[in-house]
């Protein structure tokens, strides 16, 4: 009895398994056709061991006839398995059915194919060529900076020097000692040695007051403006007096030549300094008319230009010797530095600057000024 029930249960399971169909979607080219249906037959059941016979208390009943007894059906032969279906590569585009079965990822970005190394997945940025103007900008900026530096350097070299004002007491004459870089100022009966900053370096006594000074080759030349003579004082203390035929108002000495101007006059005289075993003497060379100019101080530079400070007009004149006479080149006013009532005492030239000695009307002390020649308001001679 138990074996018949088991066989019936096995038959029903086999019928249900044989009715099962498998639908596998095709993975190539986006086709929607279905794969054939394959029937799966169950494998033969494992043999069931027979149960041990139970002792029957009653007499055994006769077995049913052989025709009425149902023989167990033989299990169906196993069906062959279908061949493996080749799947497309992972890099092919997904079909609609695949999207339904495997929904796409919501994470952004693209995964590089397996054949490309991960360190080369992101391509290097393509360099953008710079425009031609961007390459020329550094050169243009450098040229502009160089031009600005050159302009500044030129201005710095040609800019006017700052005024230098030194109060020097009751001074009457000045001289620049270029080889020692100092100033000599005659204050009454004293000769004061000053630095260019106005610091007093030394004071020495003088025999008499001096109206004009000039330093030449280690000797100090002077004129007192009261006698017709000039005096040479050597560094060793030796003094030489040269007699003149006029009272000098201002003097200038250069090498072997002496220049003098007549006091309150309009003439300039040139002498040759002659020395021999008999002594020193002056030999007249020439005289020049200054055309109504009355010098309070004058000097000559290496180019032969005569710089002359005219007392009545308070102007600084530049003159050149042409055809035996001095011609005016240009002039500049000194009245802004002298004052309306001041007196111009002396003048000397040092390279590109002029030193002027003035006496203000309201004070007994003289004022020494250093001015750059380029600062003056020059006017060409007509």
C-alpha positions as CSV (number, residue, x, y, z in Angstrom):
1,X,0.0,0.0,0.0
2,X,2.7,2.5,0.9
3,X,4.6,1.7,-2.3
4,X,1.5,2.5,-4.4
5,X,1.0,5.9,-2.8
6,X,4.7,6.7,-3.3
7,X,4.5,5.8,-7.0
8,X,1.4,8.0,-7.5
9,X,3.1,11.0,-5.7
10,X,6.2,10.5,-7.9
11,X,4.0,10.5,-11.1
12,X,2.3,13.7,-10.2
13,X,5.7,15.4,-9.5
14,X,7.0,14.2,-12.9
15,X,3.9,15.7,-14.7
16,X,4.4,19.1,-13.0
17,X,8.1,19.2,-13.7
18,X,7.6,18.3,-17.4
19,X,5.2,21.2,-17.7
20,X,7.8,23.8,-16.6
21,X,9.1,26.0,-19.5
22,X,12.3,28.2,-19.4
23,X,12.4,31.5,-21.3
24,X,16.0,32.9,-21.7
25,X,16.2,36.2,-23.6
26,X,18.6,36.6,-26.5
27,X,21.5,38.9,-25.7
28,X,22.6,39.8,-29.2
29,X,21.7,42.9,-31.2
30,X,18.6,44.0,-29.4
31,X,16.4,41.1,-30.8
32,X,13.4,40.3,-28.7
33,X,12.8,36.7,-29.8
34,X,12.6,34.1,-27.1
35,X,14.8,31.0,-26.9
36,X,13.2,27.5,-27.4
37,X,11.4,25.9,-24.6
38,X,13.2,22.9,-23.2
39,X,11.5,20.3,-21.1
40,X,13.3,19.2,-18.0
41,X,12.5,15.5,-17.0
42,X,13.3,14.6,-13.5
43,X,16.1,12.3,-12.8
44,X,15.1,8.8,-11.7
45,X,14.3,8.7,-8.0
46,X,16.7,7.0,-5.7
47,X,15.8,3.5,-4.8
48,X,13.7,3.3,-1.6
49,X,14.6,0.6,0.7
50,X,11.8,-1.9,1.4
51,X,10.2,-1.7,4.8
52,X,10.5,-4.7,7.0
53,X,7.3,-6.9,7.0
54,X,5.1,-6.5,9.9
55,X,3.8,-9.5,11.6
56,X,0.2,-10.0,10.8
57,X,-1.9,-11.4,13.5
58,X,-4.4,-12.7,11.0
59,X,-4.1,-15.2,8.3
60,X,-2.7,-13.7,5.1
61,X,-5.2,-12.7,2.5
62,X,-5.0,-14.0,-1.0
63,X,-3.1,-11.7,-3.3
64,X,-5.0,-9.9,-6.1
65,X,-4.7,-11.4,-9.6
66,X,-1.7,-10.5,-11.6
67,X,-3.8,-8.7,-14.3
68,X,-5.3,-6.4,-11.7
69,X,-2.0,-5.5,-10.2
70,X,-0.4,-2.2,-11.7
71,X,3.2,-2.4,-12.6
72,X,5.4,0.6,-11.9
73,X,6.2,2.7,-14.9
74,X,9.8,2.9,-16.0
75,X,11.3,6.4,-15.6
76,X,11.7,8.3,-18.8
77,X,15.1,8.5,-20.4
78,X,17.1,11.6,-19.4
79,X,16.9,14.4,-22.0
80,X,20.2,15.9,-23.3
81,X,21.1,19.3,-21.9
82,X,21.0,22.2,-24.3
83,X,24.3,23.6,-25.5
84,X,25.9,26.6,-23.7
85,X,24.7,29.9,-25.1
86,X,27.6,32.4,-26.0
87,X,27.0,35.7,-24.2
88,X,28.0,39.0,-25.8
89,X,31.0,40.9,-24.4
90,X,30.4,43.3,-21.6
91,X,31.3,46.3,-23.7
92,X,28.3,45.9,-26.1
93,X,25.4,48.2,-25.7
94,X,22.7,46.9,-23.3
95,X,19.3,45.9,-24.9
96,X,15.9,46.8,-23.5
97,X,15.5,43.3,-22.0
98,X,18.9,43.6,-20.2
99,X,17.8,47.0,-18.8
100,X,14.7,45.3,-17.4
101,X,16.7,42.4,-15.9
102,X,19.8,44.4,-14.9
103,X,18.8,48.1,-14.3
104,X,21.6,50.6,-15.1
105,X,23.6,52.1,-12.2
106,X,22.7,55.5,-11.0
107,X,26.2,56.4,-10.1
108,X,27.7,59.0,-12.5
109,X,30.9,58.6,-14.4
110,X,32.2,56.1,-16.9
111,X,34.3,53.1,-16.1
112,X,37.2,52.6,-18.5
113,X,37.3,49.4,-20.4
114,X,39.4,46.6,-18.9
115,X,42.0,46.8,-21.7
116,X,43.0,50.4,-20.6
117,X,45.1,50.8,-17.4
118,X,43.4,52.8,-14.7
119,X,46.3,55.4,-14.6
120,X,45.6,56.2,-18.2
121,X,41.9,56.4,-17.9
122,X,41.8,60.2,-17.6
123,X,43.4,61.8,-20.7
124,X,46.0,64.5,-20.2
125,X,44.7,68.1,-20.7
126,X,45.4,69.4,-24.2
127,X,47.7,72.4,-23.9
128,X,46.0,75.6,-25.1
129,X,48.4,77.6,-27.3
130,X,48.9,81.1,-26.0
131,X,48.3,84.0,-28.3
132,X,51.2,85.8,-29.7
133,X,50.5,89.0,-27.7
134,X,50.9,87.1,-24.4
135,X,54.4,86.0,-25.4
136,X,55.4,89.6,-26.1
137,X,54.0,91.0,-22.9
138,X,57.0,90.2,-20.7
139,X,59.4,91.7,-23.3
140,X,57.3,94.9,-23.6
141,X,57.1,95.2,-19.8
142,X,60.9,94.8,-19.5
143,X,61.5,97.4,-22.3
144,X,59.1,99.8,-20.5
145,X,60.9,99.3,-17.2
146,X,64.3,99.8,-18.8
147,X,63.1,103.0,-20.5
148,X,61.6,104.3,-17.2
149,X,64.9,103.5,-15.4
150,X,66.9,105.3,-18.1
151,X,64.6,108.3,-17.9
152,X,64.9,108.4,-14.1
153,X,68.7,108.0,-14.3
154,X,68.9,110.9,-16.8
155,X,66.8,113.1,-14.6
156,X,68.7,112.1,-11.5
157,X,72.0,113.1,-13.3
158,X,70.7,116.4,-14.6
159,X,68.5,117.4,-11.7
160,X,69.5,120.7,-10.0
161,X,71.4,120.4,-6.8
162,X,69.8,121.5,-3.6
163,X,70.6,125.0,-2.3
164,X,73.2,125.1,0.4
165,X,73.1,128.1,2.6
166,X,75.9,128.9,5.1
167,X,76.0,132.0,7.3
168,X,79.7,133.1,7.5
169,X,79.7,136.2,9.5
170,X,81.1,139.5,8.2
171,X,82.8,137.9,5.2
172,X,84.1,139.8,2.1
173,X,85.6,137.1,-0.2
174,X,85.6,133.4,-0.9
175,X,87.8,130.8,-2.7
176,X,87.3,127.2,-3.5
177,X,90.2,124.9,-2.9
178,X,89.4,122.0,-5.2
179,X,92.4,119.8,-4.4
180,X,91.4,119.7,-0.7
181,X,87.6,120.0,-1.2
182,X,87.1,122.9,1.2
183,X,86.3,126.6,1.1
184,X,88.4,129.6,2.2
185,X,86.4,132.6,3.5
186,X,88.0,136.0,4.4
187,X,86.2,137.3,7.5
188,X,87.8,140.6,8.5
189,X,91.3,139.8,9.5
190,X,90.8,136.1,9.7
191,X,90.9,133.4,7.1
192,X,88.4,130.7,7.8
193,X,88.7,127.2,6.4
194,X,85.2,125.6,5.9
195,X,84.0,122.3,4.8
196,X,81.3,122.1,2.0
197,X,78.8,121.5,4.8
198,X,79.7,124.8,6.6
199,X,81.8,123.2,9.4
200,X,84.7,125.3,10.5
201,X,87.9,123.5,10.1
202,X,90.6,126.1,10.9
203,X,91.0,129.8,11.5
204,X,94.2,131.8,10.6
205,X,95.0,135.5,11.1
206,X,95.4,137.9,8.1
207,X,97.6,141.0,7.9
208,X,94.7,143.1,6.5
209,X,91.2,142.8,5.3
210,X,90.7,141.2,1.9
211,X,88.2,142.0,-0.8
212,X,89.0,139.2,-3.3
213,X,90.5,135.7,-3.0
214,X,91.8,133.0,-5.4
215,X,93.6,129.7,-4.8
216,X,96.2,128.6,-7.4
217,X,98.7,125.8,-7.2
218,X,99.2,125.8,-3.5
219,X,99.2,129.6,-3.2
220,X,96.5,132.0,-2.0
221,X,96.2,135.2,-4.0
222,X,94.3,138.2,-2.6
223,X,93.5,141.9,-3.2
224,X,92.3,144.3,-0.5
225,X,90.6,146.8,-2.8
226,X,92.4,149.8,-1.3
227,X,95.9,149.5,-2.8
228,X,97.1,149.0,-6.3
229,X,98.6,145.6,-5.6
230,X,97.9,141.8,-5.3
231,X,99.5,139.5,-2.7
232,X,100.6,135.9,-3.1
233,X,100.8,133.8,0.1
234,X,102.6,130.4,-0.2
235,X,101.9,127.5,2.1
236,X,105.4,127.9,3.6
237,X,104.6,131.4,4.7
238,X,106.4,133.2,1.9
239,X,104.6,136.4,0.8
240,X,105.0,138.2,-2.6
241,X,103.5,141.6,-3.4
242,X,102.8,142.5,-7.0
243,X,102.3,146.2,-7.9
244,X,99.6,147.2,-10.4
245,X,98.7,150.4,-12.2
246,X,95.1,150.2,-11.0
247,X,93.1,149.2,-7.9
248,X,91.8,145.7,-8.4
249,X,88.2,145.0,-7.5
250,X,88.4,141.2,-8.2
251,X,91.1,138.8,-9.3
252,X,91.5,135.4,-10.9
253,X,94.7,133.3,-11.2
254,X,95.1,130.3,-13.5
255,X,98.6,128.7,-13.8
256,X,101.0,131.5,-15.0
257,X,98.2,134.0,-15.8
258,X,96.7,136.7,-13.6
259,X,93.4,138.4,-14.4
260,X,92.2,141.5,-12.6
261,X,89.2,143.8,-12.9
262,X,89.2,147.5,-12.1
263,X,87.3,148.5,-9.0
264,X,84.1,150.3,-10.0
265,X,85.4,150.0,-13.6
266,X,84.4,148.2,-16.8
267,X,87.8,146.7,-17.9
268,X,89.6,143.4,-17.5
269,X,93.4,143.1,-17.5
270,X,95.6,140.0,-18.2
271,X,99.1,139.5,-16.9
272,X,101.9,136.9,-17.2
273,X,103.4,135.8,-13.9
274,X,107.2,135.8,-14.5
275,X,109.7,134.3,-12.1
276,X,113.4,134.4,-12.2
277,X,116.5,134.5,-9.9
278,X,115.8,138.2,-9.5
279,X,112.3,137.6,-8.2
280,X,108.7,137.5,-9.5
281,X,107.1,140.2,-11.6
282,X,104.0,140.7,-13.7
283,X,104.1,141.4,-17.4
284,X,101.0,143.0,-18.9
285,X,99.5,141.0,-21.8
286,X,96.2,142.6,-22.8
287,X,93.2,144.6,-21.6
288,X,89.5,144.0,-22.5
289,X,86.5,146.3,-22.4
290,X,83.6,144.6,-20.6
291,X,80.9,146.8,-22.3
292,X,79.4,148.5,-19.2
293,X,79.7,145.4,-17.0
294,X,81.1,146.1,-13.5
295,X,82.3,142.7,-12.1
296,X,82.0,142.0,-8.4
297,X,83.5,138.6,-9.0
298,X,84.6,136.5,-12.0
299,X,86.2,133.3,-13.1
300,X,87.2,131.5,-16.2
301,X,86.6,127.8,-16.9
302,X,88.6,125.3,-18.9
303,X,86.5,126.0,-22.0
304,X,87.5,129.7,-21.9
305,X,84.1,130.9,-20.8
306,X,84.1,134.0,-18.6
307,X,81.6,133.8,-15.7
308,X,81.0,137.3,-14.4
309,X,78.7,138.6,-11.6
310,X,77.6,142.1,-12.5
311,X,77.0,144.2,-9.3
312,X,74.6,146.9,-10.6
313,X,72.2,144.4,-12.4
314,X,72.7,141.4,-10.0
315,X,73.0,139.1,-12.9
316,X,75.4,136.3,-13.8
317,X,76.8,136.6,-17.3
318,X,78.5,134.1,-19.6
319,X,81.0,135.6,-22.1
320,X,83.4,134.2,-24.7
321,X,86.5,135.8,-26.1
322,X,86.1,136.4,-29.8
323,X,88.3,138.6,-32.0
324,X,90.0,140.3,-29.1
325,X,86.8,141.1,-27.1
326,X,84.4,139.3,-24.8
327,X,80.9,138.6,-26.3
328,X,77.9,137.9,-24.2
329,X,76.3,134.5,-24.6
330,X,73.6,134.4,-21.9
331,X,72.7,135.7,-18.5
332,X,70.6,134.7,-15.4
333,X,69.3,136.8,-12.6
334,X,70.8,136.5,-9.1
335,X,68.4,138.9,-7.5
336,X,66.2,136.2,-6.1
337,X,69.1,135.0,-4.0
338,X,70.7,138.4,-3.3
339,X,67.5,140.3,-2.3
340,X,66.3,143.7,-3.4
341,X,68.6,145.6,-1.1
342,X,71.4,143.0,-0.7
343,X,74.9,143.3,-2.0
344,X,76.7,140.8,-4.2
345,X,80.2,140.4,-2.7
346,X,82.0,137.6,-4.5
347,X,81.5,134.7,-6.9
348,X,83.3,131.5,-7.9
349,X,82.5,128.5,-10.1
350,X,82.9,124.9,-9.1
351,X,82.2,122.4,-11.9
352,X,78.4,122.6,-12.4
353,X,77.6,124.9,-9.5
354,X,78.2,128.5,-8.5
355,X,79.1,129.9,-5.1
356,X,77.9,133.4,-4.4
357,X,78.6,135.5,-1.4
358,X,76.0,138.1,-0.5
359,X,75.4,140.6,2.3
360,X,71.7,141.2,3.2
361,X,70.8,144.8,3.8
362,X,69.2,143.9,7.2
363,X,72.1,141.9,8.6
364,X,75.8,142.3,9.1
365,X,76.4,138.6,8.5
366,X,77.2,137.4,5.0
367,X,75.5,134.4,3.4
368,X,77.2,131.9,1.2
369,X,75.0,129.9,-1.2
370,X,75.8,127.1,-3.5
371,X,73.4,127.0,-6.6
372,X,73.3,124.6,-9.5
373,X,73.9,126.3,-12.8
374,X,71.0,124.4,-14.3
375,X,68.6,125.9,-11.8
376,X,69.2,129.5,-13.0
377,X,66.8,131.1,-15.4
378,X,69.1,131.6,-18.4
379,X,68.3,134.1,-21.1
380,X,70.3,134.1,-24.4
381,X,72.0,137.4,-25.3
382,X,70.3,139.4,-28.0
